[in-house]
Amino acid sequence: MPLLLRNIMLRADRPIAWLEQLQPIMLLAIRLYIGWIFIRSGLTKIDDWGTTLALFHDEYQVPLLPPALAAVMGAAGELLLAPLLVLGFASRFAALGLFIVNAMAVLSYPALFQFDCPAAIQSHFCWGTLILVVALFGPGAISADAHFRKMLRA
């Protein structure tokens, strides 16, 4: 390897190592943000169940499921999987489950694509991307999963 390239790579190691120290904090922030979004959504659903059922019956077009079952599964998915994600417990399972909930929300409400303000659909795409980060890279060192993994190795 040429000396100049070697020197550049060695000098880049320090800032890269510093950035890698921030990964657990970033993954925690992602989990807290996504968890907050989905917990809040689930609480809104159960807060006014009549309106939720009406929306699932009249507005949302969930494929293959009756509206009442889709409403229960949506609320349950949000309220059960999001806390797991926040705690970092069964994180990849929770992330994949929330990814499906998010995808169903997008697929079952085609009006999202028709709004003059694209922020609604862009939010779902952003959430989906962040959820996939946790699914692919794991919850990070600040998580119940990491804690239990350490206990198992000891």
DSSP file (Angstrom, degrees, kcal/mol; ACC not computed):
  #  RESIDUE AA STRUCTURE BP1 BP2  ACC     N-H-->O    O-->H-N    N-H-->O    O-->H-N    TCO  KAPPA ALPHA  PHI   PSI    X-CA   Y-CA   Z-CA
    1    1 A M              0   0    0      0, 0.0     5,-0.0     0, 0.0     0, 0.0   0.000 360.0 360.0 360.0 133.0    0.0    0.0    0.0
    2    2 A P     >  -     0   0    0      0, 0.0     4,-2.2     0, 0.0     5,-0.2  -0.257 360.0-122.4 -59.2 146.3    1.4    3.4   -0.9
    3    3 A L  H  > S+     0   0    0      1,-0.2     4,-2.5     2,-0.2     5,-0.2   0.874 109.0  53.6 -60.1 -41.8    2.7    5.4    2.1
    4    4 A L  H  > S+     0   0    0      1,-0.2     4,-2.3     2,-0.2    -1,-0.2   0.930 110.5  46.4 -61.4 -45.9    0.4    8.4    1.5
    5    5 A L  H  > S+     0   0    0      1,-0.2     4,-2.3     2,-0.2    -1,-0.2   0.890 111.7  52.1 -64.0 -39.6   -2.7    6.2    1.4
    6    6 A R  H  X S+     0   0    0     -4,-2.2     4,-2.3     2,-0.2    -2,-0.2   0.917 109.8  48.7 -62.8 -43.6   -1.6    4.4    4.5
    7    7 A N  H  X S+     0   0    0     -4,-2.5     4,-2.2     2,-0.2    -2,-0.2   0.896 110.6  50.7 -64.2 -41.0   -1.1    7.7    6.4
    8    8 A I  H  X S+     0   0    0     -4,-2.3     4,-1.6     1,-0.2    -1,-0.2   0.929 111.6  47.9 -62.3 -44.6   -4.5    9.0    5.3
    9    9 A M  H  X S+     0   0    0     -4,-2.3     4,-0.9     1,-0.2    -2,-0.2   0.894 110.9  50.5 -65.9 -39.3   -6.1    5.9    6.5
   10   10 A L  H  X S+     0   0    0     -4,-2.3     4,-0.6     1,-0.2     3,-0.4   0.888 111.0  49.0 -65.6 -38.8   -4.3    5.9    9.9
   11   11 A R  H  < S+     0   0    0     -4,-2.2     3,-0.3     1,-0.2    -1,-0.2   0.795 108.4  54.4 -71.2 -27.7   -5.3    9.5   10.4
   12   12 A A  H  X S+     0   0    0     -4,-1.6     4,-1.9     1,-0.2    -1,-0.2   0.701  91.4  76.5 -77.3 -19.4   -8.9    8.8    9.6
   13   13 A D  H  X S+     0   0    0     -4,-0.9     4,-2.7    -3,-0.4    -1,-0.2   0.881  89.3  54.9 -61.0 -40.2   -9.1    6.0   12.2
   14   14 A R  H  X S+     0   0    0     -4,-0.6     4,-2.1    -3,-0.3    -1,-0.2   0.952 111.2  41.0 -63.5 -51.9   -9.4    8.3   15.2
   15   15 A P  H  > S+     0   0    0      0, 0.0     4,-2.3     0, 0.0    -1,-0.2   0.879 115.9  52.1 -64.9 -33.4  -12.4   10.3   14.0
   16   16 A I  H  X S+     0   0    0     -4,-1.9     4,-2.3     2,-0.2    -2,-0.2   0.916 108.6  50.1 -66.8 -41.7  -14.0    7.1   12.8
   17   17 A A  H  X S+     0   0    0     -4,-2.7     4,-1.2     2,-0.2    -1,-0.2   0.889 110.2  51.2 -62.0 -39.0  -13.5    5.4   16.1
   18   18 A W  H  X S+     0   0    0     -4,-2.1     4,-0.6     1,-0.2     3,-0.3   0.914 110.1  49.0 -64.8 -42.6  -15.0    8.5   17.8
   19   19 A L  H >< S+     0   0    0     -4,-2.3     3,-1.2     1,-0.2     4,-0.4   0.886 106.3  56.5 -63.6 -38.2  -18.1    8.3   15.5
   20   20 A E  H >< S+     0   0    0     -4,-2.3     3,-1.0     1,-0.3    -1,-0.2   0.799  97.2  63.4 -65.2 -27.3  -18.4    4.5   16.2
   21   21 A Q  H 3< S+     0   0    0     -4,-1.2     4,-0.4    -3,-0.3    -1,-0.3   0.774  99.5  55.6 -64.3 -25.0  -18.7    5.4   19.9
   22   22 A L  T <X S+     0   0    0     -3,-1.2     4,-2.5    -4,-0.6    -1,-0.2   0.572  81.8  90.6 -84.6  -9.9  -21.9    7.3   19.1
   23   23 A Q  H <> S+     0   0    0     -3,-1.0     4,-2.8    -4,-0.4     5,-0.3   0.911  85.0  49.3 -56.6 -47.7  -23.6    4.3   17.5
   24   24 A P  H  > S+     0   0    0      0, 0.0     4,-2.1     0, 0.0    -1,-0.2   0.891 112.6  48.8 -61.0 -36.4  -25.3    3.0   20.6
   25   25 A I  H  > S+     0   0    0     -4,-0.4     4,-2.5     2,-0.2    -2,-0.2   0.908 112.5  47.9 -68.3 -41.0  -26.6    6.4   21.4
   26   26 A M  H  X S+     0   0    0     -4,-2.5     4,-2.5     2,-0.2    -1,-0.2   0.915 111.5  49.5 -65.8 -43.0  -27.9    6.9   17.9
   27   27 A L  H  X S+     0   0    0     -4,-2.8     4,-2.3    -5,-0.2    -1,-0.2   0.881 111.4  50.0 -64.6 -37.0  -29.6    3.5   17.9
   28   28 A L  H  X S+     0   0    0     -4,-2.1     4,-2.7    -5,-0.3     5,-0.2   0.928 110.0  50.6 -63.5 -44.6  -31.2    4.3   21.3
   29   29 A A  H  X S+     0   0    0     -4,-2.5     4,-2.5     1,-0.2    -2,-0.2   0.907 110.5  49.4 -60.7 -42.0  -32.4    7.6   19.9
   30   30 A I  H  X S+     0   0    0     -4,-2.5     4,-2.7     2,-0.2     5,-0.3   0.937 112.0  48.2 -61.6 -46.5  -33.9    5.8   16.9
   31   31 A R  H  X S+     0   0    0     -4,-2.3     4,-2.4     1,-0.2    -2,-0.2   0.903 113.1  47.5 -63.2 -41.2  -35.7    3.2   19.1
   32   32 A L  H  X S+     0   0    0     -4,-2.7     4,-2.4     2,-0.2    -1,-0.2   0.919 114.2  46.9 -66.0 -43.2  -37.1    5.9   21.4
   33   33 A Y  H  X S+     0   0    0     -4,-2.5     4,-2.2    -5,-0.2    -2,-0.2   0.952 116.2  42.6 -64.1 -50.7  -38.3    8.1   18.5
   34   34 A I  H  X S+     0   0    0     -4,-2.7     4,-2.4     1,-0.2     5,-0.2   0.914 114.6  51.7 -64.3 -42.6  -40.0    5.2   16.7
   35   35 A G  H  X S+     0   0    0     -4,-2.4     4,-2.9    -5,-0.3     5,-0.3   0.923 109.1  50.4 -58.8 -44.6  -41.4    3.8   19.9
   36   36 A W  H  X S+     0   0    0     -4,-2.4     4,-2.2     1,-0.2     5,-0.2   0.911 109.9  50.8 -60.4 -44.2  -42.9    7.1   20.8
   37   37 A I  H  X S+     0   0    0     -4,-2.2     4,-1.8     1,-0.2    -2,-0.2   0.940 116.8  39.1 -59.0 -49.4  -44.5    7.5   17.3
   38   38 A F  H  X S+     0   0    0     -4,-2.4     4,-2.6     2,-0.2    -2,-0.2   0.859 114.5  51.6 -77.1 -35.6  -46.1    4.0   17.5
   39   39 A I  H  X S+     0   0    0     -4,-2.9     4,-2.7    -5,-0.2     5,-0.2   0.937 111.7  48.6 -63.1 -44.9  -47.1    4.1   21.2
   40   40 A R  H  X S+     0   0    0     -4,-2.2     4,-2.1    -5,-0.3    -2,-0.2   0.904 111.8  49.3 -60.7 -41.5  -48.8    7.4   20.6
   41   41 A S  H  X S+     0   0    0     -4,-1.8     4,-1.9    -5,-0.2    -1,-0.2   0.917 111.8  48.3 -64.2 -43.8  -50.6    6.1   17.6
   42   42 A G  H  X S+     0   0    0     -4,-2.6     4,-2.1     1,-0.2    -2,-0.2   0.902 110.9  50.3 -63.9 -41.3  -51.8    3.0   19.4
   43   43 A L  H  X S+     0   0    0     -4,-2.7     4,-1.8     1,-0.2    -1,-0.2   0.878 108.4  53.2 -64.7 -36.9  -53.0    5.0   22.4
   44   44 A T  H  X S+     0   0    0     -4,-2.1     4,-1.2    -5,-0.2    -1,-0.2   0.904 108.1  51.9 -62.8 -40.5  -54.9    7.3   20.0
   45   45 A K  H  < S+     0   0    0     -4,-1.9     3,-0.4     1,-0.2     7,-0.3   0.937 115.0  39.5 -62.3 -47.1  -56.6    4.2   18.5
   46   46 A I  H >< S+     0   0    0     -4,-2.1     3,-0.7     1,-0.2    -1,-0.2   0.721 104.2  69.6 -79.3 -18.6  -57.8    2.8   21.8
   47   47 A D  H 3< S+     0   0    0     -4,-1.8     2,-0.3     1,-0.3    -1,-0.2   0.878 118.6  18.5 -64.5 -37.3  -58.7    6.3   23.2
   48   48 A D  T 3X S+     0   0    0     -4,-1.2     4,-2.2    -3,-0.4     3,-0.4  -0.665  73.5 170.9-134.2  77.9  -61.6    6.5   20.8
   49   49 A W  H <> S+     0   0    0     -3,-0.7     4,-2.8    -2,-0.3     5,-0.2   0.823  75.4  59.1 -62.1 -33.7  -62.3    3.0   19.7
   50   50 A G  H  > S+     0   0    0      2,-0.2     4,-2.1     1,-0.2    -1,-0.2   0.919 108.5  44.2 -61.9 -43.7  -65.5    3.9   17.9
   51   51 A T  H  > S+     0   0    0     -3,-0.4     4,-2.8     2,-0.2    -2,-0.2   0.889 111.9  54.3 -67.3 -39.0  -63.7    6.3   15.6
   52   52 A T  H  X S+     0   0    0     -4,-2.2     4,-2.5    -7,-0.3     5,-0.2   0.943 109.5  46.6 -60.0 -47.6  -60.9    3.8   15.1
   53   53 A L  H  X S+     0   0    0     -4,-2.8     4,-1.9     1,-0.2    -1,-0.2   0.896 111.9  51.7 -62.2 -39.6  -63.4    1.2   13.9
   54   54 A A  H  X S+     0   0    0     -4,-2.1     4,-3.2    -5,-0.2     5,-0.5   0.920 110.1  48.8 -63.4 -43.1  -65.1    3.7   11.7
   55   55 A L  H  X>S+     0   0    0     -4,-2.8     5,-2.6     1,-0.2     4,-2.2   0.924 112.5  47.3 -62.3 -44.2  -61.8    4.6   10.1
   56   56 A F  H  <5S+     0   0    0     -4,-2.5     6,-0.3     3,-0.2    -1,-0.2   0.819 118.2  43.1 -67.9 -28.9  -60.9    1.0    9.5
   57   57 A H  H  <5S+     0   0    0     -4,-1.9    -2,-0.2    -5,-0.2    -1,-0.2   0.894 129.6  21.8 -80.2 -41.6  -64.3    0.3    8.1
   58   58 A D  H  <5S+     0   0    0     -4,-3.2    -3,-0.2    -5,-0.2    -2,-0.2   0.801 132.8  23.0-101.7 -33.3  -64.7    3.5    5.9
   59   59 A E  T  <5S+     0   0    0     -4,-2.2    -3,-0.2    -5,-0.5     2,-0.2   0.875 104.5  67.1-104.5 -52.2  -61.3    4.9    5.1
   60   60 A Y      < -     0   0    0     -5,-2.6     2,-0.4    49,-0.1    49,-0.2  -0.483  58.5-158.5 -79.5 144.1  -58.6    2.2    5.4
   61   61 A Q        -     0   0    0     47,-3.7    48,-0.1    -2,-0.2    -1,-0.1  -0.605  14.6-177.7-121.4  69.1  -58.5   -0.6    3.0
   62   62 A V    >   -     0   0    0     -2,-0.4     3,-0.6    -6,-0.3     2,-0.1  -0.543  29.5-120.7 -70.6 124.0  -56.5   -3.3    4.7
   63   63 A P  T 3  S-     0   0    0      0, 0.0    -1,-0.1     0, 0.0    45,-0.0  -0.411  81.0  -3.3 -70.4 140.7  -56.2   -6.3    2.4
   64   64 A L  T 3  S+     0   0    0     -2,-0.1    -2,-0.0     1,-0.1     0, 0.0   0.223 109.1  95.6  72.9 -11.2  -57.6   -9.7    3.4
   65   65 A L  S <  S-     0   0    0     -3,-0.6    -1,-0.1     2,-0.0    -3,-0.1  -0.877  77.2-114.6-114.8 142.8  -58.7   -8.7    6.9
   66   66 A P     >  -     0   0    0      0, 0.0     4,-2.5     0, 0.0     5,-0.2  -0.441  37.3-113.2 -64.0 147.6  -62.1   -7.6    8.2
   67   67 A P  H  > S+     0   0    0      0, 0.0     4,-2.3     0, 0.0     5,-0.2   0.867 114.0  51.4 -54.6 -42.2  -61.9   -4.0    9.4
   68   68 A A  H  > S+     0   0    0      1,-0.2     4,-2.2     2,-0.2     5,-0.2   0.916 112.5  45.7 -64.5 -42.0  -62.5   -4.8   13.1
   69   69 A L  H  > S+     0   0    0     -3,-0.2     4,-2.9     2,-0.2     5,-0.2   0.901 111.8  52.0 -66.4 -40.6  -59.7   -7.4   13.1
   70   70 A A  H  X S+     0   0    0     -4,-2.5     4,-2.6     2,-0.2    -2,-0.2   0.894 109.5  50.5 -62.2 -39.1  -57.4   -5.1   11.3
   71   71 A A  H  X S+     0   0    0     -4,-2.3     4,-2.5    -5,-0.2     5,-0.2   0.927 112.4  46.0 -64.6 -44.9  -58.1   -2.4   13.9
   72   72 A V  H  X S+     0   0    0     -4,-2.2     4,-2.9     1,-0.2     5,-0.2   0.932 115.1  46.8 -63.4 -45.7  -57.3   -4.7   16.8
   73   73 A M  H  X S+     0   0    0     -4,-2.9     4,-2.6     2,-0.2    -2,-0.2   0.894 112.9  49.7 -65.7 -38.9  -54.2   -6.1   15.1
   74   74 A G  H  X S+     0   0    0     -4,-2.6     4,-2.2    -5,-0.2    -2,-0.2   0.951 115.3  42.1 -63.6 -49.6  -53.0   -2.5   14.2
   75   75 A A  H  X S+     0   0    0     -4,-2.5     4,-2.7     2,-0.2     5,-0.2   0.916 116.6  48.6 -64.2 -43.5  -53.5   -1.2   17.8
   76   76 A A  H  X S+     0   0    0     -4,-2.9     4,-2.2    -5,-0.2     5,-0.5   0.913 110.5  51.3 -64.0 -42.4  -52.1   -4.4   19.4
   77   77 A G  H  X>S+     0   0    0     -4,-2.6     4,-2.0    -5,-0.2     5,-0.6   0.923 113.9  44.0 -59.7 -44.2  -49.0   -4.3   17.1
   78   78 A E  H  X5S+     0   0    0     -4,-2.2     4,-1.1     1,-0.2    -2,-0.2   0.921 118.4  42.5 -67.2 -43.1  -48.3   -0.7   18.0
   79   79 A L  H  <5S+     0   0    0     -4,-2.7    -2,-0.2    -5,-0.2    -1,-0.2   0.705 123.3  35.8 -82.0 -19.3  -48.9   -1.1   21.7
   80   80 A L  H  X5S+     0   0    0     -4,-2.2     4,-0.9    -5,-0.2    -3,-0.2   0.826 121.6  40.3 -98.2 -40.2  -47.1   -4.4   22.1
   81   81 A L  H  X5S+     0   0    0     -4,-2.0     4,-2.3    -5,-0.5    -3,-0.2   0.869 107.3  60.6 -79.8 -37.0  -44.2   -4.1   19.7
   82   82 A A  H  X<S+     0   0    0     -4,-1.1     4,-2.6    -5,-0.6     5,-0.2   0.917 103.9  48.8 -61.7 -44.8  -43.2   -0.4   20.3
   83   83 A P  H  > S+     0   0    0      0, 0.0     4,-2.4     0, 0.0    -1,-0.2   0.888 110.0  53.3 -62.3 -35.0  -42.4   -0.9   24.0
   84   84 A L  H  X>S+     0   0    0     -4,-0.9     5,-2.4     2,-0.2     4,-1.3   0.928 110.1  48.0 -61.1 -42.9  -40.3   -3.9   23.1
   85   85 A L  H  <5S+     0   0    0     -4,-2.3     3,-0.3     2,-0.2    -1,-0.2   0.926 110.2  51.3 -63.1 -44.6  -38.4   -1.7   20.7
   86   86 A V  H  <5S+     0   0    0     -4,-2.6    -1,-0.2     1,-0.2    -2,-0.2   0.917 114.0  43.9 -59.2 -44.5  -37.9    1.1   23.2
   87   87 A L  H  <5S-     0   0    0     -4,-2.4    57,-1.9    -5,-0.2    -1,-0.2   0.699 108.9-124.7 -73.6 -18.6  -36.5   -1.4   25.8
   88   88 A G  T  <5 +     0   0    0     -4,-1.3    57,-2.8    -3,-0.3     2,-0.5   0.818  62.8 142.5  75.6  30.4  -34.4   -3.1   23.2
   89   89 A F  S   <S-     0   0    0     -5,-2.4    -1,-0.3     1,-0.2     5,-0.1  -0.926  79.0  -9.5-109.5 123.3  -35.9   -6.4   24.0
   90   90 A A  S  > S+     0   0    0     -2,-0.5     4,-2.7    -3,-0.1    -1,-0.2   0.924  90.7 170.1  54.6  44.4  -36.5   -8.8   21.1
   91   91 A S  H  >  +     0   0    0     -3,-0.4     4,-3.0     1,-0.2     5,-0.2   0.855  64.1  47.7 -61.4 -44.1  -35.6   -5.7   19.1
   92   92 A R  H  > S+     0   0    0      2,-0.2     4,-2.6     1,-0.2    -1,-0.2   0.911 113.7  48.8 -68.4 -39.6  -35.3   -7.2   15.6
   93   93 A F  H  > S+     0   0    0      2,-0.2     4,-2.4     1,-0.2    -2,-0.2   0.943 114.4  46.1 -59.7 -48.7  -38.6   -9.0   16.0
   94   94 A A  H  X S+     0   0    0     -4,-2.7     4,-2.7     1,-0.2    -2,-0.2   0.902 112.5  50.8 -62.3 -42.0  -40.2   -5.8   17.2
   95   95 A A  H  X S+     0   0    0     -4,-3.0     4,-2.3     2,-0.2    -1,-0.2   0.929 111.1  47.0 -63.5 -45.6  -38.7   -3.8   14.4
   96   96 A L  H  X S+     0   0    0     -4,-2.6     4,-1.9     2,-0.2    -1,-0.2   0.899 112.5  50.8 -64.4 -38.7  -39.8   -6.2   11.7
   97   97 A G  H  X S+     0   0    0     -4,-2.4     4,-2.2    -5,-0.2    -2,-0.2   0.923 111.9  46.4 -62.9 -44.5  -43.3   -6.3   13.3
   98   98 A L  H  X S+     0   0    0     -4,-2.7     4,-2.7     1,-0.2    -2,-0.2   0.829 107.6  57.8 -68.4 -30.8  -43.5   -2.5   13.3
   99   99 A F  H  X S+     0   0    0     -4,-2.3     4,-2.7    -5,-0.2    -1,-0.2   0.918 108.1  46.8 -62.7 -41.6  -42.2   -2.4    9.8
  100  100 A I  H  X S+     0   0    0     -4,-1.9     4,-2.7     2,-0.2    -2,-0.2   0.918 111.6  50.6 -65.6 -43.0  -45.2   -4.5    8.7
  101  101 A V  H  X S+     0   0    0     -4,-2.2     4,-2.0     2,-0.2    -2,-0.2   0.930 113.3  46.3 -58.9 -45.4  -47.6   -2.3   10.7
  102  102 A N  H  X S+     0   0    0     -4,-2.7     4,-2.0     2,-0.2    -2,-0.2   0.916 112.3  49.8 -63.7 -44.6  -46.1    0.8    9.0
  103  103 A A  H  X S+     0   0    0     -4,-2.7     4,-2.9     1,-0.2     5,-0.2   0.902 110.2  50.8 -62.6 -40.9  -46.2   -0.9    5.6
  104  104 A M  H  X S+     0   0    0     -4,-2.7     4,-2.6     1,-0.2    -1,-0.2   0.885 107.2  54.5 -64.4 -37.4  -49.9   -1.9    6.1
  105  105 A A  H  X S+     0   0    0     -4,-2.0     4,-0.5    -5,-0.2    -1,-0.2   0.915 113.0  42.7 -61.0 -42.5  -50.7    1.7    7.1
  106  106 A V  H >< S+     0   0    0     -4,-2.0     3,-0.7     1,-0.2    -2,-0.2   0.932 117.7  44.8 -69.5 -46.1  -49.2    3.0    3.8
  107  107 A L  H 3< S+     0   0    0     -4,-2.9    -2,-0.2     1,-0.2    -1,-0.2   0.826 113.5  49.6 -69.2 -32.0  -50.8    0.3    1.7
  108  108 A S  H 3< S+     0   0    0     -4,-2.6   -47,-3.7     1,-0.2    -1,-0.2   0.518 108.3  53.5 -89.1  -3.7  -54.2    0.4    3.3
  109  109 A Y    X<  +     0   0    0     -3,-0.7     3,-2.2    -4,-0.5     4,-0.2  -0.646  58.2 171.9-129.9  76.5  -54.6    4.2    3.0
  110  110 A P  G >   +     0   0    0      0, 0.0     3,-1.6     0, 0.0     4,-0.3   0.693  69.6  78.6 -61.7 -17.8  -54.0    5.2   -0.6
  111  111 A A  G >> S+     0   0    0      1,-0.3     3,-1.5     2,-0.2     4,-0.9   0.750  76.1  76.3 -62.1 -21.9  -55.1    8.8    0.2
  112  112 A L  G <4 S+     0   0    0     -3,-2.2     9,-0.4     1,-0.3     3,-0.4   0.846  94.3  50.0 -55.4 -33.2  -51.7    9.3    1.7
  113  113 A F  G <4 S+     0   0    0     -3,-1.6    -1,-0.3    -4,-0.2    -2,-0.2   0.602 108.4  53.6 -81.5 -11.1  -50.3    9.5   -1.9
  114  114 A Q  T <4 S+     0   0    0     -3,-1.5    -1,-0.2    -4,-0.3    -2,-0.2   0.541  77.8 114.1-103.2  -8.2  -52.9   12.1   -2.9
  115  115 A F     <  -     0   0    0     -4,-0.9     6,-0.1    -3,-0.4    -3,-0.0  -0.310  67.9-132.6 -64.6 146.1  -52.5   14.8   -0.2
  116  116 A D  S    S+     0   0    0      1,-0.1    -1,-0.1     2,-0.1    -3,-0.0   0.850  99.9  61.2 -64.8 -33.6  -51.2   18.1   -1.4
  117  117 A C  S >  S-     0   0    0      1,-0.1     3,-0.8     2,-0.0     4,-0.3  -0.855  72.7-162.2 -96.3 114.2  -48.7   18.0    1.4
  118  118 A P  T 3>  +     0   0    0      0, 0.0     4,-2.3     0, 0.0     5,-0.2   0.407  65.4 100.8 -78.3   6.1  -46.4   15.0    1.0
  119  119 A A  H 3> S+     0   0    0      1,-0.2     4,-2.5     2,-0.2     5,-0.2   0.852  74.9  58.1 -61.7 -34.9  -45.3   15.1    4.6
  120  120 A A  H <> S+     0   0    0     -3,-0.8     4,-1.7     2,-0.2    -1,-0.2   0.957 112.0  37.8 -62.2 -51.6  -47.6   12.3    5.7
  121  121 A I  H  > S+     0   0    0     -9,-0.4     4,-2.1    -4,-0.3    -1,-0.2   0.876 115.2  55.0 -69.0 -36.1  -46.2    9.7    3.2
  122  122 A Q  H  X S+     0   0    0     -4,-2.3     4,-2.5     1,-0.2    -1,-0.2   0.874 104.8  54.4 -64.5 -35.8  -42.7   11.0    3.7
  123  123 A S  H  X S+     0   0    0     -4,-2.5     4,-3.0    -5,-0.2     5,-0.2   0.931 107.9  49.3 -61.8 -44.6  -43.0   10.4    7.5
  124  124 A H  H  X S+     0   0    0     -4,-1.7     4,-2.6     1,-0.2    -2,-0.2   0.897 111.5  49.0 -62.5 -39.6  -44.0    6.8    6.9
  125  125 A F  H  X S+     0   0    0     -4,-2.1     4,-2.2     2,-0.2    -1,-0.2   0.909 112.3  48.6 -65.3 -41.3  -41.0    6.3    4.6
  126  126 A C  H  X S+     0   0    0     -4,-2.5     4,-2.5     2,-0.2    -2,-0.2   0.938 112.5  47.7 -63.1 -47.3  -38.7    7.9    7.2
  127  127 A W  H  X S+     0   0    0     -4,-3.0     4,-2.7     1,-0.2     5,-0.2   0.926 111.1  51.8 -60.4 -44.2  -40.1    5.7   10.0
  128  128 A G  H  X S+     0   0    0     -4,-2.6     4,-2.1    -5,-0.2    -1,-0.2   0.899 109.9  49.3 -59.3 -41.3  -39.8    2.6    7.8
  129  129 A T  H  X S+     0   0    0     -4,-2.2     4,-1.6     2,-0.2    -1,-0.2   0.924 112.2  47.0 -64.7 -44.9  -36.2    3.4    7.0
  130  130 A L  H  X S+     0   0    0     -4,-2.5     4,-1.6     1,-0.2    -2,-0.2   0.883 110.6  52.9 -65.5 -37.8  -35.3    4.0   10.7
  131  131 A I  H  X S+     0   0    0     -4,-2.7     4,-2.4     1,-0.2    -1,-0.2   0.914 107.7  51.7 -62.5 -42.1  -37.1    0.7   11.7
  132  132 A L  H  X S+     0   0    0     -4,-2.1     4,-2.8     1,-0.2     5,-0.3   0.834 102.0  60.7 -65.6 -31.2  -35.1   -1.1    9.1
  133  133 A V  H  X S+     0   0    0     -4,-1.6     4,-2.8     2,-0.2     5,-0.3   0.944 109.4  42.1 -58.4 -46.9  -31.9    0.3   10.6
  134  134 A V  H  X S+     0   0    0     -4,-1.6     4,-2.0     1,-0.2    -2,-0.2   0.906 114.5  51.4 -67.5 -40.7  -32.7   -1.4   13.9
  135  135 A A  H  < S+     0   0    0     -4,-2.4    -2,-0.2     1,-0.2    -1,-0.2   0.900 119.2  36.1 -62.4 -39.9  -33.8   -4.6   12.2
  136  136 A L  H  < S+     0   0    0     -4,-2.8    -2,-0.2    -5,-0.2    -1,-0.2   0.872 130.1  28.2 -83.0 -38.8  -30.6   -4.8   10.2
  137  137 A F  H  < S-     0   0    0     -4,-2.8     3,-0.3    -5,-0.3    -3,-0.2   0.552 104.9-124.2-103.3  -9.5  -28.0   -3.5   12.7
  138  138 A G     <  -     0   0    0     -4,-2.0    -1,-0.2    -5,-0.3    -2,-0.1  -0.221  37.4 -65.4  87.9 176.6  -29.7   -4.5   16.0
  139  139 A P  S    S-     0   0    0      0, 0.0     3,-0.3     0, 0.0    -1,-0.2   0.597  73.3-125.4 -82.6 -11.3  -30.6   -2.3   18.9
  140  140 A G        -     0   0    0     -3,-0.3     6,-0.4     1,-0.2     3,-0.1  -0.290  39.4 -56.6  92.0 178.1  -27.1   -1.4   20.0
  141  141 A A  S    S+     0   0    0      1,-0.2     2,-1.3     5,-0.1    -1,-0.2   0.719 122.4  70.0 -72.6 -22.9  -25.2   -1.7   23.2
  142  142 A I  S    S+     0   0    0     -3,-0.3     2,-0.3  -118,-0.2    -1,-0.2  -0.595  86.0  93.1 -96.2  74.0  -27.8    0.3   25.2
  143  143 A S  S  > S-     0   0    0     -2,-1.3     4,-1.9     1,-0.1   -55,-0.2  -0.987  83.4-114.2-157.7 158.9  -30.5   -2.3   25.1
  144  144 A A  H  > S+     0   0    0    -57,-1.9     4,-2.9    -2,-0.3     5,-0.3   0.881 116.1  58.8 -64.6 -38.0  -32.0   -5.3   27.0
  145  145 A D  H  > S+     0   0    0    -57,-2.8     4,-2.3     1,-0.2    -1,-0.2   0.930 107.3  45.5 -57.2 -46.1  -30.8   -7.5   24.1
  146  146 A A  H  > S+     0   0    0     -6,-0.4     4,-2.2   -58,-0.2    -1,-0.2   0.891 112.5  51.9 -64.8 -39.5  -27.2   -6.5   24.6
  147  147 A H  H  X S+     0   0    0     -4,-1.9     4,-2.0     1,-0.2    -2,-0.2   0.936 112.5  44.2 -62.2 -47.0  -27.5   -6.9   28.4
  148  148 A F  H  X S+     0   0    0     -4,-2.9     4,-2.2     1,-0.2    -2,-0.2   0.858 110.3  55.6 -68.0 -34.3  -28.9  -10.5   28.0
  149  149 A R  H  X S+     0   0    0     -4,-2.3     4,-1.5    -5,-0.3    -1,-0.2   0.910 108.3  48.4 -63.0 -41.6  -26.3  -11.3   25.4
  150  150 A K  H  X S+     0   0    0     -4,-2.2     4,-1.2     1,-0.2    -2,-0.2   0.899 110.2  51.9 -63.8 -40.5  -23.5  -10.3   27.9
  151  151 A M  H  < S+     0   0    0     -4,-2.0     3,-0.2     1,-0.2    -2,-0.2   0.887 108.2  51.4 -63.8 -38.9  -25.2  -12.4   30.6
  152  152 A L  H  < S+     0   0    0     -4,-2.2    -1,-0.2     1,-0.2    -2,-0.2   0.827 109.1  50.6 -68.5 -31.1  -25.3  -15.5   28.4
  153  153 A R  H  <        0   0    0     -4,-1.5    -1,-0.2     1,-0.2    -2,-0.2   0.738 360.0 360.0 -77.8 -23.1  -21.6  -15.1   27.5
  154  154 A A     <        0   0    0     -4,-1.2    -1,-0.2    -3,-0.2    -2,-0.2   0.486 360.0 360.0 -75.7 360.0  -20.5  -14.9   31.1
